[in-house]
Amino acid sequence: MIDIRLHLKYPGFALDVDVHVPGRGVTALYGHSGSGKTTCLRCIAGLERAEEAFIQINDEIWQDSRKGLFVPAHKRALGYVFQEASLFAHLSVRANLEFGLKRIPRQQRRVDMAQATQLLGIGHLLDRHPQHLSGGERQRIGIARALLTSPRLLLMDEPLAALDSARKGEILPYLERLHDELDIPVLYVSHARDEVARLADHLVLLSDGQALASGPIGETLARLDLPLALGDDAGVVINGTVSAYDEHYQLLTLQLPASALHMRVAHTPLAVDKALRIKVQARDVSLSLQAEEHSSILNRLPVTVIQEVAADNSAHVLVRLDADGTPLLARITRFSRDQLQLHPGQVLWAQIKAVAVLA
């Protein structure tokens, strides 16, 4: 478990955060610019000292202001990845990586050079210099260098913010590999919802220096009492399991968690029993009183209406649904709401196009 309690005041801004998040996987600190995300990370790293704080990373306490304990930054077993990789221009990639590796005594190393280069796909870049790398390549080198310090915690401060969409698409699969293959907890700062939905297991929503919510990503994105649900890109993430693949039509069948329900997703081949995370946008979910058999919409799920709230558009409403334990959101018009006579507890059908599911 990671416990973070921070109280810090600046002119015109106060950080007051008290959260407990899992000591494994990826926790996203998400919020608009100025919400306090980076300040949180800097306090955790020891780069800023909150006047009142308690920071515990699993079994290590890095700060306890009540006891006068403050572990300086250079003694905290962490790796820090910034927006810019800040590599040493006069050193080769190999020498940049060795700089991180040499900081750790050999007997304490948890990640070696071969593992880091394989995970980040940078073996062919070792003899180059930073000026001959793309932005995405430089950032992958920066992540590898942070991993080679064998951190107990990896801090990532908007690592994709300086990259264009093509470079982001290049680096995201490597971040997913780190999530799947390394047992190092990650605190990931971002204001990009798609990144968070793709990578995070746990979400902390920050606003004006305070944590509005903290919880598992699927449940937190589905909460209608949070501003996350109000935007046009609102939706939920679902961690399913591949149960079949139709090679002719290039369609995956994905079993929903702890349920007999399944969805079909347009996707490249994946092995049966492979885990796959999908995102379903609220605007891509339609509702019907009956299952439409003769339709191009392949996914028709029986759902129960849980809750309804007004959307940010006065013509729309947002509806939270339960699909045998899996939360879904639907954005529909008020006209459709009235035609369906929606009410909590009502059972109907959610319809989702296979090509609309983001995997």
VEXTI-620334 format. One line per 2 residues: number of its first residue (from 1); their letters; for each residue x, y, z of C-alpha. Coordinates in nm, 3 decimals. Layout:
<votors>
NUM	a	X:Y:Z  ...;
</votors>
This chain:
<votors>
1	mi	0.000:0.000:0.000  0.112:0.357:-0.075;
3	di	-0.003:0.618:0.176  0.029:0.985:0.081;
5	rl	-0.078:1.269:0.307  0.042:1.612:0.199;
7	hl	-0.034:1.963:0.316  0.153:2.242:0.139;
9	ky	0.073:2.611:0.089  0.187:2.852:-0.180;
11	pg	0.055:3.202:-0.247  -0.279:3.142:-0.417;
13	fa	-0.258:2.761:-0.402  -0.287:2.494:-0.133;
15	ld	-0.223:2.122:-0.172  -0.422:1.912:0.073;
17	vd	-0.421:1.546:-0.027  -0.483:1.227:0.172;
19	vh	-0.496:0.912:-0.042  -0.420:0.543:-0.005;
21	vp	-0.347:0.361:-0.331  -0.231:0.009:-0.421;
23	gr	0.138:-0.070:-0.378  0.150:-0.231:-0.722;
25	gv	0.032:-0.156:-1.075  -0.020:0.191:-1.222;
27	ta	-0.193:0.468:-1.029  -0.280:0.775:-1.236;
29	ly	-0.287:1.123:-1.085  -0.533:1.287:-1.322;
31	gh	-0.662:1.642:-1.340  -0.650:1.970:-1.527;
33	sg	-0.341:2.188:-1.543  -0.278:2.347:-1.203;
35	sg	-0.465:2.080:-1.006  -0.153:1.980:-0.809;
37	kt	-0.042:1.664:-0.990  0.324:1.755:-1.040;
39	tc	0.349:1.912:-0.694  0.232:1.579:-0.548;
41	lr	0.497:1.394:-0.744  0.774:1.637:-0.640;
43	ci	0.679:1.599:-0.274  0.682:1.219:-0.304;
45	ag	1.024:1.240:-0.468  1.158:1.467:-0.194;
47	le	1.222:1.752:-0.439  0.978:1.965:-0.240;
49	ra	0.915:1.940:0.130  0.555:1.970:0.245;
51	ee	0.529:2.124:0.591  0.286:1.851:0.695;
53	af	0.330:1.512:0.530  0.331:1.136:0.567;
55	iq	0.465:0.934:0.275  0.491:0.555:0.297;
57	in	0.577:0.334:-0.001  0.484:-0.019:0.100;
59	de	0.717:-0.088:0.397  0.934:0.227:0.362;
61	iw	0.849:0.562:0.523  1.003:0.855:0.333;
63	qd	0.851:1.138:0.534  0.670:1.173:0.863;
65	sr	0.655:1.537:0.965  0.514:1.456:1.310;
67	kg	0.827:1.258:1.391  1.063:1.495:1.211;
69	lf	1.154:1.226:0.954  1.251:1.335:0.603;
71	vp	1.447:1.107:0.371  1.632:1.325:0.117;
73	ah	1.560:1.273:-0.252  1.890:1.101:-0.331;
75	kr	1.820:0.835:-0.068  1.469:0.751:-0.190;
77	al	1.462:0.436:-0.403  1.269:0.589:-0.690;
79	gy	1.297:0.654:-1.061  1.167:0.979:-1.206;
81	vf	1.066:1.024:-1.571  1.003:1.383:-1.679;
83	qe	0.831:1.527:-1.989  1.174:1.564:-2.147;
85	as	1.424:1.279:-2.122  1.719:1.517:-2.045;
87	lf	1.982:1.273:-2.169  2.352:1.359:-2.160;
89	ah	2.419:1.479:-2.516  2.792:1.395:-2.506;
91	ls	2.727:1.033:-2.406  2.604:0.741:-2.613;
93	vr	2.276:0.573:-2.526  2.471:0.291:-2.362;
95	an	2.666:0.537:-2.147  2.346:0.720:-2.052;
97	le	2.197:0.393:-1.933  2.513:0.294:-1.747;
99	fg	2.494:0.625:-1.560  2.170:0.506:-1.399;
101	lk	2.295:0.152:-1.349  2.617:0.254:-1.171;
103	ri	2.420:0.434:-0.900  2.304:0.099:-0.760;
105	pr	2.536:-0.158:-0.597  2.538:-0.480:-0.796;
107	qq	2.378:-0.685:-0.517  2.082:-0.441:-0.499;
109	rr	2.002:-0.434:-0.871  1.650:-0.553:-0.954;
111	vd	1.661:-0.456:-1.325  1.965:-0.522:-1.544;
113	ma	2.074:-0.368:-1.874  1.950:-0.657:-2.088;
115	qa	1.604:-0.653:-1.928  1.564:-0.275:-1.959;
117	tq	1.674:-0.264:-2.324  1.448:-0.556:-2.413;
119	ll	1.143:-0.411:-2.235  1.181:-0.073:-2.406;
121	gi	1.294:-0.210:-2.745  1.612:0.001:-2.753;
123	gh	1.886:-0.259:-2.810  1.955:-0.127:-3.160;
125	ll	2.002:0.229:-3.030  2.281:0.168:-2.777;
127	dr	2.563:0.312:-2.989  2.376:0.624:-3.100;
129	hp	2.389:0.968:-2.939  2.075:1.157:-2.823;
131	qh	2.085:1.407:-3.112  2.030:1.117:-3.352;
133	ls	1.716:0.989:-3.178  1.348:1.072:-3.226;
135	gg	1.149:1.219:-2.938  0.988:0.884:-2.869;
137	er	1.324:0.706:-2.871  1.474:0.959:-2.629;
139	qr	1.182:0.913:-2.392  1.220:0.534:-2.402;
141	ig	1.589:0.578:-2.314  1.488:0.804:-2.024;
143	ia	1.245:0.542:-1.894  1.508:0.268:-1.925;
145	ra	1.760:0.484:-1.736  1.507:0.534:-1.455;
147	ll	1.439:0.158:-1.440  1.811:0.082:-1.412;
149	ts	1.817:0.257:-1.074  1.609:-0.044:-0.956;
151	pr	1.342:0.179:-0.802  1.088:0.079:-0.539;
153	ll	0.859:0.333:-0.707  0.854:0.482:-1.058;
155	lm	0.726:0.838:-1.096  0.621:0.950:-1.446;
157	de	0.532:1.316:-1.494  0.336:1.348:-1.821;
159	pl	0.599:1.144:-2.010  0.410:1.172:-2.341;
161	aa	0.310:1.539:-2.323  0.598:1.658:-2.541;
163	ld	0.536:1.399:-2.814  0.312:1.416:-3.120;
165	sa	0.036:1.159:-3.168  0.256:0.929:-3.380;
167	rk	0.532:0.919:-3.118  0.274:0.864:-2.842;
169	ge	0.139:0.567:-3.036  0.496:0.436:-3.063;
171	il	0.571:0.452:-2.689  0.237:0.346:-2.534;
173	py	0.284:-0.027:-2.609  0.616:-0.015:-2.423;
175	le	0.450:0.145:-2.121  0.194:-0.136:-2.130;
177	rl	0.478:-0.389:-2.126  0.626:-0.227:-1.817;
179	hd	0.285:-0.260:-1.652  0.253:-0.627:-1.748;
181	el	0.611:-0.747:-1.690  0.759:-0.544:-1.402;
183	di	0.648:-0.555:-1.040  0.731:-0.189:-0.976;
185	pv	0.447:0.043:-0.870  0.403:0.348:-1.092;
187	ly	0.254:0.690:-1.017  0.162:0.832:-1.355;
189	vs	0.071:1.200:-1.392  -0.143:1.295:-1.692;
191	ha	-0.425:1.517:-1.808  -0.486:1.292:-2.113;
193	rd	-0.786:1.070:-2.046  -0.702:0.817:-2.319;
195	ev	-0.356:0.754:-2.168  -0.506:0.706:-1.824;
197	ar	-0.780:0.474:-1.952  -0.523:0.264:-2.136;
199	la	-0.257:0.235:-1.864  -0.398:0.291:-1.516;
201	dh	-0.532:0.038:-1.267  -0.622:0.299:-1.008;
203	lv	-0.724:0.663:-1.053  -0.679:0.963:-0.824;
205	ll	-0.875:1.264:-0.951  -0.721:1.595:-0.843;
207	sd	-0.880:1.939:-0.861  -0.752:2.263:-0.708;
209	gq	-0.507:2.081:-0.484  -0.751:1.825:-0.346;
211	al	-0.833:1.463:-0.427  -1.196:1.449:-0.540;
213	as	-1.190:1.070:-0.575  -0.961:0.769:-0.556;
215	gp	-1.049:0.419:-0.669  -1.016:0.142:-0.930;
217	ig	-1.015:0.286:-1.282  -1.329:0.107:-1.407;
219	et	-1.545:0.208:-1.113  -1.414:0.565:-1.088;
221	la	-1.468:0.645:-1.457  -1.828:0.525:-1.424;
223	rl	-1.916:0.755:-1.132  -2.178:1.011:-1.232;
225	dl	-2.100:1.237:-0.937  -1.756:1.324:-1.080;
227	pl	-1.671:1.567:-1.362  -1.506:1.278:-1.550;
229	al	-1.851:1.162:-1.665  -1.961:1.497:-1.805;
231	gd	-1.725:1.544:-2.101  -1.787:1.424:-2.453;
233	da	-1.514:1.160:-2.412  -1.671:1.005:-2.101;
235	gv	-1.671:0.628:-2.092  -1.565:0.319:-1.900;
237	vi	-1.280:0.072:-1.926  -1.339:-0.302:-1.907;
239	ng	-1.074:-0.567:-1.845  -1.195:-0.871:-2.032;
241	tv	-1.056:-1.206:-2.142  -1.037:-1.332:-2.500;
243	sa	-1.257:-1.639:-2.544  -1.249:-1.678:-2.925;
245	yd	-1.122:-1.522:-3.247  -1.296:-1.521:-3.586;
247	eh	-1.010:-1.503:-3.836  -1.236:-1.453:-4.136;
249	yq	-1.411:-1.148:-3.993  -1.120:-1.039:-3.769;
251	ll	-1.341:-1.023:-3.462  -1.244:-1.104:-3.104;
253	tl	-1.494:-1.241:-2.858  -1.422:-1.090:-2.518;
255	ql	-1.562:-1.234:-2.197  -1.667:-0.968:-1.946;
257	pa	-1.517:-1.005:-1.596  -1.692:-1.255:-1.366;
259	sa	-1.982:-1.281:-1.612  -2.129:-1.500:-1.883;
261	lh	-2.171:-1.191:-2.102  -1.933:-1.124:-2.389;
263	mr	-1.861:-0.857:-2.649  -1.722:-0.872:-3.000;
265	va	-1.441:-0.635:-3.093  -1.276:-0.563:-3.428;
267	ht	-0.913:-0.649:-3.354  -0.601:-0.830:-3.469;
269	pl	-0.560:-1.193:-3.350  -0.503:-1.260:-2.981;
271	av	-0.469:-1.593:-2.805  -0.759:-1.736:-2.608;
273	dk	-0.738:-1.644:-2.236  -0.535:-1.334:-2.318;
275	al	-0.638:-1.034:-2.108  -0.751:-0.728:-2.303;
277	ri	-0.860:-0.385:-2.183  -1.124:-0.203:-2.385;
279	kv	-1.281:0.141:-2.357  -1.648:0.198:-2.433;
281	qa	-1.743:0.561:-2.486  -2.077:0.673:-2.343;
283	rd	-2.167:0.836:-2.674  -2.130:0.498:-2.850;
285	vs	-2.386:0.320:-2.631  -2.749:0.320:-2.745;
287	ls	-3.042:0.179:-2.551  -3.338:-0.029:-2.661;
289	lq	-3.636:-0.196:-2.498  -3.577:-0.504:-2.712;
291	ae	-3.275:-0.687:-2.855  -3.258:-0.593:-3.221;
293	eh	-3.160:-0.915:-3.397  -3.138:-0.776:-3.750;
295	ss	-2.883:-0.500:-3.704  -2.523:-0.414:-3.789;
297	il	-2.465:-0.356:-3.417  -2.299:-0.675:-3.293;
299	nr	-2.298:-0.611:-2.919  -2.635:-0.628:-2.744;
301	lp	-2.606:-0.659:-2.367  -2.889:-0.693:-2.113;
303	vt	-2.843:-0.410:-1.863  -3.014:-0.257:-1.562;
305	vi	-3.054:0.119:-1.522  -2.877:0.237:-1.206;
307	qe	-2.876:0.616:-1.221  -2.934:0.916:-1.448;
309	va	-2.792:1.269:-1.435  -2.802:1.574:-1.659;
311	ad	-2.512:1.599:-1.904  -2.302:1.906:-1.988;
313	ns	-2.524:1.947:-2.296  -2.878:2.042:-2.189;
315	ah	-3.026:1.819:-2.460  -2.850:1.509:-2.322;
317	vl	-2.856:1.289:-2.014  -2.601:1.040:-1.884;
319	vr	-2.720:0.700:-1.771  -2.522:0.455:-1.559;
321	ld	-2.597:0.091:-1.638  -2.504:-0.245:-1.490;
323	ad	-2.419:-0.530:-1.728  -2.403:-0.828:-1.492;
325	gt	-2.152:-0.652:-1.267  -1.975:-0.445:-1.532;
327	pl	-2.058:-0.070:-1.524  -2.143:0.107:-1.849;
329	la	-2.233:0.468:-1.931  -2.472:0.583:-2.204;
331	ri	-2.512:0.938:-2.332  -2.856:0.978:-2.489;
333	tr	-3.097:1.262:-2.561  -3.363:1.368:-2.313;
335	fs	-3.613:1.284:-2.589  -3.490:0.922:-2.599;
337	rd	-3.494:0.906:-2.219  -3.861:1.005:-2.219;
339	ql	-3.954:0.772:-2.504  -3.798:0.478:-2.320;
341	ql	-3.947:0.596:-1.988  -3.614:0.528:-1.821;
343	hp	-3.611:0.471:-1.446  -3.375:0.304:-1.194;
345	gq	-3.413:-0.073:-1.190  -3.543:-0.088:-1.548;
347	vl	-3.404:-0.375:-1.757  -3.327:-0.303:-2.122;
349	wa	-3.059:-0.358:-2.387  -2.734:-0.168:-2.443;
351	qi	-2.615:-0.170:-2.804  -2.249:-0.108:-2.893;
353	ka	-2.093:-0.126:-3.240  -1.791:-0.356:-3.255;
355	va	-1.595:-0.093:-3.452  -1.664:0.167:-3.182;
357	vl	-1.493:-0.028:-2.904  -1.142:0.105:-2.833;
359	a	-0.896:-0.176:-2.754;
</votors>
